Amino acid sequence: MKHAIPARAAAMLLACSLGLTVTVAAQETMSGGMREGQGRAMMAPKMLPAAQEKMMKAWPKASKEAARAMSAKYGKPMYMNEHMAMWGKAGPWKRTVVYSHEVQHAFPGPHTDVMQQWIDYRVPPAMYDELAAFDGSVVVERTNGEMSARCDKEAANLLAINLAHEIVTGKRTAEDARRMYGEQIMAMKAGRPAPYTERLMVAMMSATADPDQPLK
């Protein structure tokens, strides 16, 4: 594997070559993938190749487990250094980044957010507040036409995106979506059916970017 390069330089290189916006919240990625719905959302973690495991030596447990689970399900990341591992089109996701740093998150119970996953999705600006009230780890990017979720497991990201879609389409309120989120997480942990955590229930969108209008 190539020698690791500083995360900031890597992010700038990726932004230039892939045409992506890199922010403090998310450095983004490209890669090969698999068919949507193939496999379950949660996979047993396994060791990565030695060079990649060495890069993750100082990572927190949640980050290591997320990277191993993604690799077990979708194959090795396209790019990895000591700060992040990145996949592109993998399953239903436009891209995935596992970070070496944790963000504390108390909903629906205490955990850390370490993995962010994106889809193309246009959200009417009038719905932004409702999504923010639902889950602060659901991120909407109007200009790019993207929506992402950040958690520690793919199943939780699927759940967040599915419920965000139901909020946008008027099926649920933010309060109802929070209740449903908790119910689905509890069912998943108990080994009961939790369909919102198992597959993406959102139709693929195109032409989702919104460049806005120039001032006159």
Sine and cosine of phi, psi and omega as CSV:
sin_phi,cos_phi,sin_psi,cos_psi,sin_omega,cos_omega
0.00,0.00,0.54,-0.84,0.00,-1.00
-0.90,0.44,0.46,-0.89,0.05,-1.00
-0.88,0.47,0.59,-0.81,0.03,-1.00
-0.91,0.41,0.58,-0.82,0.09,-1.00
-0.87,-0.49,0.38,-0.92,-0.06,-1.00
-0.80,0.60,0.59,-0.80,-0.08,-1.00
-0.86,0.52,-0.65,0.76,-0.04,-1.00
-0.91,0.43,-0.68,0.74,0.01,-1.00
-0.92,0.40,-0.63,0.77,0.02,-1.00
-0.89,0.45,-0.67,0.74,-0.01,-1.00
-0.90,0.44,-0.65,0.76,0.01,-1.00
-0.91,0.41,-0.63,0.78,0.03,-1.00
-0.90,0.44,-0.69,0.73,0.01,-1.00
-0.91,0.42,-0.64,0.76,0.00,-1.00
-0.88,0.48,-0.65,0.76,-0.01,-1.00
-0.94,0.34,-0.68,0.73,-0.10,-0.99
-0.98,0.18,-0.47,0.88,-0.07,-1.00
-0.95,-0.31,-0.13,0.99,0.01,-1.00
0.94,0.34,0.58,0.82,-0.06,-1.00
-0.95,-0.30,0.43,-0.90,0.10,-1.00
-1.00,-0.02,0.81,-0.58,0.00,-1.00
-0.95,-0.31,0.81,-0.58,0.01,-1.00
-0.82,-0.57,0.10,-1.00,0.06,-1.00
-0.87,0.49,-0.55,0.83,-0.04,-1.00
-0.96,0.29,-0.44,0.90,-0.13,-0.99
-0.36,-0.93,0.86,-0.50,0.27,-0.96
-1.00,-0.10,0.69,-0.72,-0.25,-0.97
-0.93,-0.38,0.12,-0.99,-0.28,-0.96
-0.49,-0.87,0.19,-0.98,0.11,-0.99
-0.68,-0.73,0.48,-0.88,0.05,-1.00
-0.09,-1.00,0.02,-1.00,0.10,-1.00
-1.00,0.09,0.28,-0.96,-0.07,-1.00
-0.57,-0.82,-0.33,-0.94,-0.01,-1.00
-0.67,-0.75,0.12,-0.99,-0.07,-1.00
-0.92,0.40,0.58,-0.82,0.04,-1.00
-0.87,0.50,0.70,-0.72,0.05,-1.00
1.00,0.06,-0.08,1.00,-0.02,-1.00
-0.98,0.22,0.85,-0.53,0.00,-1.00
0.99,0.12,0.29,-0.96,0.03,-1.00
-0.99,0.10,0.29,-0.96,-0.07,-1.00
-0.92,0.40,-0.53,0.85,-0.03,-1.00
-0.95,-0.32,0.77,-0.64,0.01,-1.00
-0.82,-0.57,0.49,-0.87,0.04,-1.00
-0.93,0.36,0.79,-0.61,0.00,-1.00
-0.89,0.46,0.52,-0.86,0.11,-0.99
-0.66,-0.75,0.30,-0.95,-0.04,-1.00
-0.92,0.39,0.64,-0.77,0.11,-0.99
-1.00,0.09,0.17,-0.98,0.11,-0.99
-0.79,0.61,0.43,-0.90,-0.14,-0.99
-0.81,0.59,-0.67,0.74,-0.04,-1.00
-0.89,0.45,-0.63,0.77,0.00,-1.00
-0.95,0.30,-0.63,0.78,0.06,-1.00
-0.88,0.47,-0.60,0.80,0.02,-1.00
-0.89,0.45,-0.65,0.76,0.04,-1.00
-0.90,0.44,-0.48,0.88,-0.04,-1.00
-1.00,-0.02,0.13,0.99,-0.11,-0.99
-0.80,0.60,-0.66,0.75,-0.05,-1.00
-1.00,-0.06,0.04,1.00,-0.03,-1.00
-0.94,0.34,0.49,-0.87,0.14,-0.99
-0.93,0.37,0.34,-0.94,-0.07,-1.00
-0.83,0.56,-0.69,0.73,-0.05,-1.00
-0.88,0.47,-0.63,0.77,0.01,-1.00
-0.92,0.38,-0.69,0.72,0.03,-1.00
-0.86,0.50,-0.71,0.70,-0.03,-1.00
-0.91,0.42,-0.63,0.78,0.01,-1.00
-0.91,0.42,-0.70,0.72,0.00,-1.00
-0.90,0.43,-0.66,0.75,0.01,-1.00
-0.92,0.39,-0.64,0.77,0.01,-1.00
-0.91,0.42,-0.67,0.74,0.04,-1.00
-0.89,0.46,-0.66,0.75,0.00,-1.00
-0.92,0.39,-0.61,0.79,0.02,-1.00
-0.90,0.44,-0.58,0.82,-0.07,-1.00
-1.00,0.00,-0.64,0.77,-0.16,-0.99
-0.88,-0.47,-0.07,1.00,-0.04,-1.00
0.99,-0.11,0.10,-1.00,-0.09,-1.00
-0.90,0.44,0.45,-0.89,0.03,-1.00
-0.92,0.39,0.46,-0.89,0.07,-1.00
-0.92,0.38,-0.62,0.79,-0.03,-1.00
-0.62,-0.79,0.59,-0.81,0.01,-1.00
-0.45,-0.90,0.65,-0.76,0.22,-0.98
-0.66,-0.75,-0.20,-0.98,-0.10,-1.00
-0.95,0.32,-0.09,1.00,-0.04,-1.00
-0.94,-0.35,-0.34,0.94,-0.07,-1.00
-0.27,-0.96,0.36,-0.93,0.17,-0.98
-0.80,-0.59,0.66,-0.75,-0.16,-0.99
-0.75,-0.67,0.72,-0.70,0.12,-0.99
-0.86,-0.51,0.41,-0.91,0.10,-0.99
-0.97,-0.25,-0.82,-0.58,-0.04,-1.00
-0.90,0.43,0.96,-0.28,-0.01,-1.00
-0.65,-0.76,0.89,-0.45,-0.08,-1.00
0.87,0.49,-0.74,-0.68,-0.01,-1.00
-0.99,0.11,-0.05,1.00,-0.17,-0.99
-1.00,-0.02,0.64,-0.77,0.12,-0.99
-0.94,0.33,-0.62,0.79,0.10,-0.99
-0.27,-0.96,0.29,-0.96,-0.02,-1.00
-0.63,-0.78,0.68,-0.74,0.12,-0.99
-0.77,-0.63,0.79,-0.61,0.18,-0.98
-0.97,-0.24,0.82,-0.57,-0.06,-1.00
-0.99,-0.14,0.45,-0.89,0.05,-1.00
-0.99,0.12,-0.10,1.00,0.03,-1.00
-0.92,-0.39,0.49,-0.87,-0.02,-1.00
-0.97,-0.25,0.57,-0.82,0.12,-0.99
-0.89,-0.45,0.84,-0.53,-0.03,-1.00
-0.91,0.41,0.70,-0.71,-0.02,-1.00
-0.59,-0.80,0.80,-0.60,-0.10,-0.99
-0.99,-0.14,-0.14,0.99,-0.04,-1.00
-0.97,-0.25,0.72,-0.69,-0.06,1.00
-0.99,0.14,-0.17,0.99,0.12,-0.99
-0.48,-0.88,0.29,-0.96,-0.06,-1.00
-0.85,0.52,0.77,-0.64,0.08,-1.00
-0.29,-0.96,-0.07,-1.00,0.08,-1.00
-0.83,-0.55,0.62,-0.79,0.08,-1.00
-1.00,0.05,0.83,-0.55,0.00,-1.00
-0.74,-0.67,-0.22,0.98,-0.08,-1.00
-0.77,-0.64,0.79,-0.61,0.00,-1.00
-0.90,-0.44,0.71,-0.70,-0.05,-1.00
-0.72,-0.69,0.70,-0.72,-0.16,-0.99
-0.91,-0.41,0.48,-0.88,0.24,-0.97
-0.71,-0.71,0.34,-0.94,0.17,-0.98
-0.97,0.24,0.81,-0.59,-0.06,-1.00
-0.28,-0.96,0.74,-0.67,0.05,-1.00
-0.97,-0.23,0.82,-0.57,0.02,-1.00
-0.94,-0.35,0.82,-0.57,0.09,-1.00
-0.85,0.53,0.73,-0.68,-0.03,-1.00
-0.79,0.61,-0.49,0.87,-0.01,-1.00
-0.91,0.41,-0.28,0.96,-0.04,-1.00
-0.99,-0.12,-0.05,1.00,-0.08,-1.00
-0.88,0.48,-0.68,0.73,-0.02,-1.00
-0.89,0.45,-0.63,0.78,-0.01,-1.00
-0.90,0.43,-0.65,0.76,0.04,-1.00
-0.92,0.39,-0.63,0.78,0.03,-1.00
-0.90,0.44,-0.60,0.80,0.03,-1.00
-0.94,0.35,-0.47,0.88,0.01,-1.00
-0.95,0.30,-0.83,0.56,-0.12,-0.99
-0.37,-0.93,0.89,-0.46,-0.01,-1.00
-0.92,0.39,-0.17,0.99,0.03,-1.00
-0.99,-0.14,0.12,0.99,0.22,-0.98
-1.00,-0.05,0.86,-0.51,-0.11,-0.99
-0.90,-0.43,0.81,-0.58,0.01,-1.00
-0.94,-0.33,0.77,-0.64,0.05,-1.00
-0.88,-0.47,0.98,-0.20,-0.11,-0.99
-0.90,0.44,-0.73,0.68,-0.07,-1.00
-0.90,0.44,-0.72,0.70,0.02,-1.00
-0.96,0.29,-0.38,0.93,-0.09,-1.00
0.94,0.33,0.69,0.72,-0.04,-1.00
-0.76,-0.64,0.44,-0.90,0.14,-0.99
-0.74,-0.68,0.64,-0.77,0.01,-1.00
-0.71,-0.71,0.28,-0.96,0.11,-0.99
-0.76,-0.65,0.59,-0.81,0.03,-1.00
-0.86,-0.52,0.81,-0.58,0.08,-1.00
-0.40,-0.92,-0.37,-0.93,0.02,-1.00
-0.96,-0.28,-0.19,0.98,-0.02,-1.00
-0.66,-0.75,0.52,-0.86,0.01,-1.00
-0.87,0.49,-0.63,0.78,-0.02,-1.00
-0.84,0.54,-0.65,0.76,0.00,-1.00
-0.94,0.35,-0.57,0.82,0.05,-1.00
-0.93,0.37,-0.64,0.77,0.09,-1.00
-0.86,0.51,-0.71,0.70,0.01,-1.00
-0.86,0.50,-0.72,0.69,-0.03,-1.00
-0.90,0.44,-0.69,0.73,-0.01,-1.00
-0.92,0.38,-0.67,0.74,0.01,-1.00
-0.88,0.48,-0.68,0.73,0.01,-1.00
-0.95,0.30,-0.57,0.82,0.08,-1.00
-0.87,0.49,-0.66,0.75,0.04,-1.00
-0.88,0.48,-0.66,0.75,0.00,-1.00
-0.93,0.37,-0.50,0.86,0.10,-0.99
-0.92,0.39,-0.73,0.68,-0.03,-1.00
-0.88,0.48,-0.62,0.79,-0.04,-1.00
-1.00,0.07,0.05,1.00,0.09,-1.00
0.99,0.11,0.15,0.99,-0.02,-1.00
-0.97,0.22,-0.52,0.86,-0.03,-1.00
-0.68,-0.73,0.44,-0.90,0.21,-0.98
-1.00,0.04,0.21,-0.98,0.05,-1.00
-0.87,0.49,-0.66,0.75,0.00,-1.00
-0.89,0.46,-0.70,0.72,0.01,-1.00
-0.91,0.42,-0.63,0.77,0.01,-1.00
-0.91,0.42,-0.61,0.79,0.04,-1.00
-0.90,0.44,-0.66,0.75,0.03,-1.00
-0.89,0.45,-0.72,0.70,0.00,-1.00
-0.90,0.45,-0.61,0.79,0.03,-1.00
-0.84,0.54,-0.77,0.64,0.00,-1.00
-0.87,0.50,-0.66,0.75,0.00,-1.00
-0.90,0.44,-0.68,0.73,-0.01,-1.00
-0.93,0.38,-0.63,0.78,0.04,-1.00
-0.90,0.44,-0.70,0.71,0.02,-1.00
-0.89,0.45,-0.65,0.76,0.03,-1.00
-0.90,0.44,-0.69,0.73,0.01,-1.00
-0.88,0.48,-0.71,0.70,-0.02,-1.00
-0.92,0.39,-0.46,0.89,0.02,-1.00
-1.00,0.05,-0.03,1.00,0.00,-1.00
0.99,0.17,0.26,0.97,0.05,-1.00
-1.00,-0.04,0.29,-0.96,0.03,-1.00
-0.84,0.55,0.73,-0.68,0.04,-1.00
-0.61,-0.79,0.96,0.28,-0.17,-0.98
-0.86,0.51,-0.48,0.88,-0.01,-1.00
-0.92,0.38,-0.32,0.95,0.00,-1.00
-1.00,-0.09,-0.07,1.00,-0.18,-0.98
-0.97,-0.24,-0.40,0.92,0.00,-1.00
-0.38,-0.92,0.35,-0.94,0.05,-1.00
-0.98,0.18,0.82,-0.58,-0.04,-1.00
-0.97,-0.25,0.52,0.86,-0.05,-1.00
-0.87,-0.49,0.80,-0.60,0.05,-1.00
-0.91,0.42,0.64,-0.77,0.00,-1.00
-0.89,0.46,0.68,-0.73,0.00,-1.00
-0.93,-0.36,0.40,-0.92,0.11,-0.99
-0.72,-0.69,0.25,-0.97,0.00,-1.00
0.78,0.63,0.74,0.67,-0.05,-1.00
-1.00,-0.02,-0.23,0.97,-0.04,-1.00
-0.91,0.41,0.55,-0.83,0.03,-1.00
-0.76,-0.65,1.00,-0.08,-0.04,-1.00
-0.96,0.29,-0.08,1.00,0.00,-1.00
0.94,0.34,-0.25,-0.97,-0.05,-1.00
-0.81,-0.59,0.59,-0.81,0.06,-1.00
-0.94,0.33,0.49,-0.87,0.09,-1.00
-0.93,0.37,0.58,-0.82,0.00,-1.00
-0.94,-0.34,0.00,0.00,0.00,0.00
